[in-house]
Amino acid sequence: MKNIYLFIIFLFLTGCGYNLTSNTKISDISCPSILFGSDHKVYIDSSSKDISLDNIEYQGELNNAIFNKKCTREDNIFSSELSILFILQPLVDKVNSVDMPFYIAILNQNKKLQDMLYFSVSGKFKKDLETKKIIETEATKTLILQHESINQDSIIVIGFVLDKKRKEILN
């Protein structure tokens, strides 16, 4: 009877997930390069359905991106934490919040597209305490990036998802 109790206690202590013969291989790698899409670095928006130069309410800009943690490969899957900094500029005083779609393109060392990942960043504008007007604001989006196509020779390209009208206005 004592042996059964010892076995049950041993089972609880070691848990079901512990495996001495696990073949999981984790290795640190150099983080891939991060670039911004030159024509997709700025985003504009309006509450009007038909966006034009006359009704743009805010502008968002990709400012910086870094890998916060070391880059690793575990069982041929890349993993790291990516933080992206956005600068939000209000163009009218009535806008409070933003929602901007962006993409992460994964390119191989030959600059061939491997995959596209889509995200959005949301935020609220800060207000100046004295004037009560909204002011330029920073927004950060942190992602756990895990993907089998990424390695140290990959290139990560970040840009805003722009429709035809936004592209025409910005370019």
N, C-alpha and C positions, 0 to 999 in steps of 0.2 A: 504494500500500500504506500509506503514511503517513497518507493521508486516512481510510482505514478505521479505523486505530488511533485517530486523533483523534476520529472519530465515535463509536466505542465508549466512549472515555474520557468524552466529552461526555455520552453517554447515561447512564453510571453516575453522573456528577456531578449531573445535573439530576434523575434519577429518573423513574419513570413517572407519579408522582402530581402533578407540578408542571404547572400549567395557567395560562398568562397570561390566558386568556379566561374564567376561572371567574367565575360569577355569584353566588357565595356572598356573602351580605350578613350581617355580624355587627354587631349594634347593642346597646349597653348600654341597659337599661331599669331603672326603679325596681322593686325587689323587691315582690312582693305581700304583703299582710297575712297574718300567721299568728295563728290563734286555736286554742283548745283546746275540744273538745266538753265542755260543762258536765256532762253526765251520764256522760261517758266519760273523765274525767280520772284516775280511780283504777282499779287492777286488783288483784284478790285471787286467790289460788290455794291449792290444797291437793293433797297427793298422793292423797287419798281421791277416789274417783270421784264420790261424792255430797257436794259442797261444802256446808258449813253454817257458821254463826257459831262453832261449837265446834271446827272443824278447820282454820281458815284458818292457813296457815303463813307467808305473806308478803304484803306490800302493795307495789305499785308505783305511783308517781305521776308524771304528766307535769309537769315543772318549768319547762322553758324550751326554746325553739327559735329558731335564728337561721340566716340565710343566711351562710355563711362566706366566700363569694366573691361577686363582683358577679354580678348577674343579667343574662343576655344572651338575645337571640333570634337564631338563625342559621337561615336558610331557614324562617322562621316556626315554629321549635321553641324553646321556652323551655329554658334550661339554667342550673343553679346547683348549689351544694353546700349541702345542708341538714343541720344538726346538731341533734339532739334530746337533751335531758338528762332522764334518768329518776332518781328517788330511790327506792331499794329499802329497805324497812323489814322486817327479819325479825320475825316474831311468835312463833316458836318457835326453839329453838336447834339443831334437827336439820336444818334446810334449808340446802343449800349453794349451789344454783344456781337460776336463774330463766329462764323463757322466756315472754315476754309478747307476744301478737299486738296490733298496732295498725294503724290506717288513716290515710291522708291523703286527705281529700275535697277536691276542686277545685270551687270555686263560682265562677260568673261574677259580674259586678258587680251583678246583680239577685238574687243569692243562690240561683241555680238550680244544682243539681248537674250538673257536667260529667263527672266521672269519680271513681272510688274506686280507690285503690291500697292494697294490703295488704302488710304487712311484719311482722317480729317482731324483738324485741331479746332477746338472751341475755346472761347475766352470772353471775358468782359473787360471793357475799358475801365481804367482807373480814372478817378476824378481828382482834380486839383482841390485841396482842402480850402484854399482861400477863395478862388474864383468859382468853384463848383462846376467847372467845365471839364469835359473829358479830355484826357491827355494821351500822348504816345505811351503805349503799354507793351511790355514784353510778355510773350506766351511761350511756354515750353511744352513739348510733347516728348515723352520718354517711352520707347518701345523695346520690348524684348524681341530681338531679331533672331529668328531661328530658321535656317534654310539650308537645304542640301546643295544648292548651286553656288553658295558663297564660299570662297577660300581667300587666302592672302593675296592672290593675284587678281581678284575680282575688283570691279569698280562699282561703287554705289553712287547712283545719280538721284538726287532729290529735286522735285519740282512741283509746282502747283498744277492741278488739273484745270485747264482753261477751255471754255467752249469757244466757238468761232467768233462770237461777238466780243468777248474779253480779249482774245488775241488781236483782233482788229484795233481795238481801242489802245492796247498797250504797245503795239508795234506800229 
